[in-house]
Amino acid sequence: QVQLVESGGGLVQAGGSLRLSCTTSGIDFGSKAMAWYRQAPGKQRDVVAIINTEEHTHYVDAVKGRFTISRDIGKKMVYLQMNSLRPEDTAVYYCNTIMGKTWGQGTQVTVSS
């Protein structure tokens, strides 16, 4: 079955950096575009970054130039390097495929001002 395990979150001051990791199993990783999503308190879960099978990436405007998504096909892992963090980046972060229905527990990112 599909398993997604996110890690690397934490509490950081504004301007700081974090690197999130996502370990996957049960999916055909090499043939799937992968994405990072986030859900802030009281808000819906939204995509923030996508990487396709050709390593092409897409970012929402709010994180463009600050976040970098990458993947390691051999390890079946996805990463999100987050720099210049802002309080509005505070959320639970999840990884998944584009249409995936099984979610992991996410990892909490809290940015203090």
C-alpha positions in Angstrom: 0.0 0.0 0.0 1.0 3.6 -0.4 3.0 5.1 2.4 4.3 8.6 2.7 6.4 9.8 5.6 7.3 13.4 5.9 10.1 14.7 8.2 12.3 17.7 8.8 9.8 20.2 10.1 10.3 22.3 13.2 10.3 25.8 14.7 12.5 28.4 13.0 12.8 32.1 13.1 11.8 34.2 10.1 14.6 34.3 7.6 15.7 30.8 8.5 15.8 27.6 6.5 14.5 24.0 6.8 14.8 21.0 4.5 11.9 18.7 4.4 12.2 15.0 3.3 9.5 12.6 2.2 10.1 8.8 2.1 7.7 7.0 -0.2 6.7 3.4 -0.8 4.0 1.6 -2.7 4.0 4.0 -5.6 5.6 3.8 -9.0 7.9 6.6 -8.0 9.9 6.9 -11.3 6.7 7.5 -13.3 4.9 9.9 -11.1 5.1 13.7 -10.7 5.5 14.5 -7.0 4.4 17.5 -5.1 4.6 19.2 -1.7 1.5 20.6 -0.2 0.8 22.6 2.9 -2.2 23.3 5.1 -2.3 26.2 7.4 -4.7 26.2 10.4 -8.3 26.8 9.2 -7.3 26.6 5.5 -7.5 24.0 2.8 -4.5 22.0 1.7 -2.8 23.6 -1.3 0.1 22.6 -3.5 3.3 24.6 -3.2 5.7 22.8 -5.5 5.7 20.1 -8.1 8.5 18.1 -9.8 7.7 15.9 -12.8 9.5 12.9 -14.1 11.8 15.0 -16.2 12.8 17.1 -13.2 10.9 20.1 -14.4 9.6 22.1 -11.4 6.7 24.5 -10.7 6.2 26.7 -7.7 3.3 28.8 -6.5 4.1 32.5 -6.5 4.2 32.7 -2.7 7.3 30.4 -2.5 9.0 31.1 -5.9 12.6 31.9 -5.4 12.7 30.7 -1.8 11.7 27.0 -2.0 13.4 24.2 -4.1 11.8 20.8 -4.7 14.0 17.9 -5.7 13.7 14.1 -5.9 16.0 11.1 -5.6 14.5 8.3 -7.8 16.9 5.7 -6.4 15.8 6.4 -2.9 12.2 7.2 -3.8 12.4 10.4 -1.8 11.3 13.9 -2.4 12.8 17.0 -0.7 11.8 20.6 -0.2 14.5 23.1 0.7 12.9 26.1 2.2 14.9 29.3 2.6 14.0 32.8 3.7 11.1 31.4 5.7 8.3 33.8 6.6 5.6 33.5 9.3 3.0 32.9 6.6 4.8 29.7 5.7 3.6 28.2 8.9 1.7 25.0 8.1 1.7 21.3 8.1 3.6 20.1 5.0 2.7 17.0 3.0 4.2 15.2 0.0 2.1 13.2 -2.5 1.6 12.5 -6.1 -0.7 14.8 -8.1 -3.8 12.8 -7.7 -2.9 10.8 -4.6 -5.6 10.0 -2.2 -3.5 8.5 0.6 -1.8 11.0 2.8 1.0 10.8 5.4 0.9 12.5 8.7 2.7 15.6 7.4 5.4 17.6 9.2 4.8 20.8 11.1 6.7 23.9 10.1 6.4 26.9 12.4 8.0 30.2 11.5 8.2 32.8 14.3 8.5 36.5 13.6 
